[in-house]
Amino acid sequence: MQILINIVAFKIGWLACVLGGAKGMPLLGTLIAVVIVGAHVARSGQPRNELMLVLIAGAIGAVWDTALAASGLLIYSSGTLFASAAPYWIVAMWLLFATLLNKSLRWLHGKTVAAVVVGAIGGPLAFYAGHRLGAVEFGDFGIAMLALAIGWGAIMPVLVALARRFDGMTSAPATSAATAHV
């Protein structure tokens, strides 16, 4: 049931961000995503680890999507804080995506090839859906799809490895009375 909740919460946040970006209300979607991410982190077994994962994923996404926007491959109509940068609602979506890594996408842990394939297919499909909903335009459709496939194919296994390293969904290790005071 927790996996289903994780997927539904992600889908709600994703849709809020994309439609907010498409309809000129990027802050609304961003706030919804931040609430979902906050609830996810608060309910995790090790919130510090899960928050670290979310923040690192957000930083990776901000850099990657800014590179795509600066190259002209992706064009956003709302939510950018400065020219050629990824909009903040896209960064919020990266934070949101990170909430899947130790829950519904846990099955990818230790499966590098599967992570590459999922990233190379899922990343471009998500952007295509965002394009169809009016949130992003492509400077050159074919090159943008290829860049997204290569980028997501490379980034996804990194995110999965980071999720294993910062797995906040496991229970916090028990501490003994002797180490609790150190």
JOZI-V440046 format. One record per residue. RES is the residue in one letter. BURIAL is # if it has 9 or more other ideal C-beta (glycine too) atoms within 8 Angstrom, else .. Layout:
# JOZI-V440046
[[RES:BURIAL] [RES:BURIAL]]
This chain:
# JOZI-V440046
[[M:.] [Q:.] [I:.] [L:.] [I:.] [N:#] [I:#] [V:.] [A:#] [F:#] [K:.] [I:#] [G:#] [W:#] [L:.] [A:#] [C:#] [V:#] [L:#] [G:#] [G:#] [A:#] [K:.] [G:.] [M:.] [P:#] [L:#] [L:#] [G:#] [T:#] [L:.] [I:#] [A:#] [V:#] [V:.] [I:#] [V:#] [G:.] [A:#] [H:#] [V:#] [A:.] [R:.] [S:#] [G:.] [Q:#] [P:#] [R:.] [N:#] [E:#] [L:#] [M:#] [L:#] [V:#] [L:#] [I:#] [A:#] [G:#] [A:.] [I:#] [G:#] [A:#] [V:.] [W:#] [D:#] [T:#] [A:.] [L:#] [A:#] [A:.] [S:#] [G:.] [L:#] [L:#] [I:#] [Y:#] [S:.] [S:#] [G:#] [T:#] [L:.] [F:.] [A:.] [S:.] [A:#] [A:#] [P:#] [Y:#] [W:#] [I:#] [V:#] [A:#] [M:#] [W:#] [L:#] [L:#] [F:#] [A:#] [T:#] [L:#] [L:#] [N:#] [K:#] [S:.] [L:#] [R:#] [W:.] [L:#] [H:.] [G:.] [K:#] [T:.] [V:.] [A:.] [A:#] [V:#] [V:#] [V:#] [G:#] [A:#] [I:#] [G:#] [G:#] [P:#] [L:.] [A:#] [F:#] [Y:#] [A:#] [G:#] [H:#] [R:.] [L:#] [G:.] [A:#] [V:#] [E:.] [F:#] [G:#] [D:.] [F:.] [G:.] [I:#] [A:#] [M:#] [L:.] [A:#] [L:#] [A:#] [I:#] [G:#] [W:#] [G:#] [A:#] [I:#] [M:#] [P:#] [V:#] [L:#] [V:#] [A:.] [L:#] [A:#] [R:#] [R:.] [F:#] [D:#] [G:#] [M:#] [T:.] [S:.] [A:.] [P:.] [A:.] [T:.] [S:.] [A:.] [A:.] [T:.] [A:.] [H:.] [V:.]]
